[in-house]
Amino acid sequence: MSHKADRLKVLKFVKDFLLASRLLQLLQPFNRFFGFVYNFNNLTSWVHKHKKEKLLTNDFYRPFRHYDDRLKSFSAIATEYKLGEIPVCYLEFGVASGGSFKWWMNTCANPASRFYGFDTFEGLPESWGVFDKGDMTSAIPELNDNRGLFVKGIFQDTLNGFLQEYGPALKDKKKLIHMDADLFSATLFALSQLYPYLQKGDIIMFDEFNVYGHEFLAFKYFTECFYVDLKLISAQNNFYHAAFEVM
Ligand SMILES: C[S@@+](CC[C@H](N)C(=O)[O-])C[C@H]1O[C@@H](n2cnc3c(N)ncnc32)[C@H](O)[C@@H]1O
C-alpha cells in the first residue's frame, strides 16, 4: 500500500511539474506525428489480432483495394442472416446519393422492413482527409419504395428527435446499422445515441473501418466506454469495410 502511495506521489509531482513548466510543449510540432503513430499502431494491433479469423468474407492482405468489393461483404451478410426474408430495420448514417441505401433496400425485400437514412445532404460537416467541409453534397435520393425515409440534417441535431419518435419501434426488428459518415465525430455520436436501442443479434457495418483516426477510433472508444461486445463477422478491402454482430 505504501509502495503504491509513494508511486502516486511521484506521478503527481511529475505531472504537476510538466503542467507548470510546459516542458512537453517543446514536442508540440510533432503532436500529429505522435498521434498518427499511436492511433495507427492501435489499428495495426487490432487488425493483426483478427486477421486470421474465419469470417463471412476476409480478404486480408491484398495489395490493392476495390471499393465495390464491399458488395461481396454486403451479400454474404444478407445471405447469412436471411435479411432478404426477415423484417429488418436498416439505419444508414451517411447516405449521399443513396448507393448503399438503395442496395440494402432492394435486398431486404420483406414488406415490413424499414429503412432510415441520415445525412446533411449538404456534404461533410467538417473536413476529412483530402475532402473539405461541404464535399459529398448530394440531392436527397428519390425512392420508389414507401418503406424508406430520409432525415436531413447533421446527426447531432436530428438523431435524438428521431429516436424519441421511432426508438421504441426499433426494438421490434433486427437492426442493420450502416456507419458511412466517415468522420470520427459523426460515427461516435451516432453509436452513442443508438446504444440504448442495441440488441443482441443487431449488425453494425462500418464503411471506412480501417481509417485509424476516424471510424476505427470511434469504434474503439465506443466499445471500450460502453462495454459493448461486438463480434467481427466480415472484413473486406483490408478491413476498410468491417461488419460486427452485437453480442
Ligand atoms: C461517404 S458518404 C456516404 C456514402 C453512401 N453511404 C454510399 O455508400 O453511397 C458520407 C456522407 O456522410 C455525411 N455526413 C458526415 N457526417 C455527418 C453528420 N454529422 N451528420 C449528417 N451527415 C453526415 C456526409 O454528408 C456524406 O454525404
PDBQT file of the ligand as one rigid body, heavy atoms in Angstrom, charges set to zero:
ROOT
HETATM    1  C1  LIG A 301     -19.224   8.581 -47.956  1.00  0.00    +0.000 C 
HETATM    2  S1  LIG A 301     -20.700   9.487 -47.924  1.00  0.00    +0.000 S 
HETATM    3  C2  LIG A 301     -21.946   8.224 -47.826  1.00  0.00    +0.000 C 
HETATM    4  C3  LIG A 301     -21.950   7.260 -48.992  1.00  0.00    +0.000 C 
HETATM    5  C4  LIG A 301     -23.111   6.304 -49.097  1.00  0.00    +0.000 C 
HETATM    6  N1  LIG A 301     -23.407   5.579 -47.889  1.00  0.00    +0.000 N 
HETATM    7  C5  LIG A 301     -22.860   5.292 -50.207  1.00  0.00    +0.000 C 
HETATM    8  O1  LIG A 301     -22.284   4.236 -49.957  1.00  0.00    +0.000 OA
HETATM    9  O2  LIG A 301     -23.234   5.586 -51.324  1.00  0.00    +0.000 OA
HETATM   10  C6  LIG A 301     -20.647  10.220 -46.350  1.00  0.00    +0.000 C 
HETATM   11  C7  LIG A 301     -21.829  11.095 -46.015  1.00  0.00    +0.000 C 
HETATM   12  O3  LIG A 301     -21.857  11.325 -44.610  1.00  0.00    +0.000 OA
HETATM   13  C8  LIG A 301     -22.498  12.546 -44.377  1.00  0.00    +0.000 C 
HETATM   14  N2  LIG A 301     -22.163  13.000 -43.015  1.00  0.00    +0.000 N 
HETATM   15  C9  LIG A 301     -20.973  13.002 -42.398  1.00  0.00    +0.000 A 
HETATM   16  N3  LIG A 301     -21.066  13.463 -41.145  1.00  0.00    +0.000 NA
HETATM   17  C10 LIG A 301     -22.370  13.767 -40.944  1.00  0.00    +0.000 A 
HETATM   18  C11 LIG A 301     -23.104  14.291 -39.843  1.00  0.00    +0.000 A 
HETATM   19  N4  LIG A 301     -22.523  14.586 -38.671  1.00  0.00    +0.000 N 
HETATM   20  N5  LIG A 301     -24.438  14.467 -39.988  1.00  0.00    +0.000 NA
HETATM   21  C12 LIG A 301     -25.049  14.175 -41.164  1.00  0.00    +0.000 A 
HETATM   22  N6  LIG A 301     -24.399  13.672 -42.252  1.00  0.00    +0.000 NA
HETATM   23  C13 LIG A 301     -23.074  13.475 -42.144  1.00  0.00    +0.000 A 
HETATM   24  C14 LIG A 301     -21.984  13.451 -45.474  1.00  0.00    +0.000 C 
HETATM   25  O4  LIG A 301     -22.884  14.490 -45.746  1.00  0.00    +0.000 OA
HETATM   26  C15 LIG A 301     -21.817  12.464 -46.650  1.00  0.00    +0.000 C 
HETATM   27  O5  LIG A 301     -22.890  12.570 -47.547  1.00  0.00    +0.000 OA
ENDROOT
TORSDOF 0
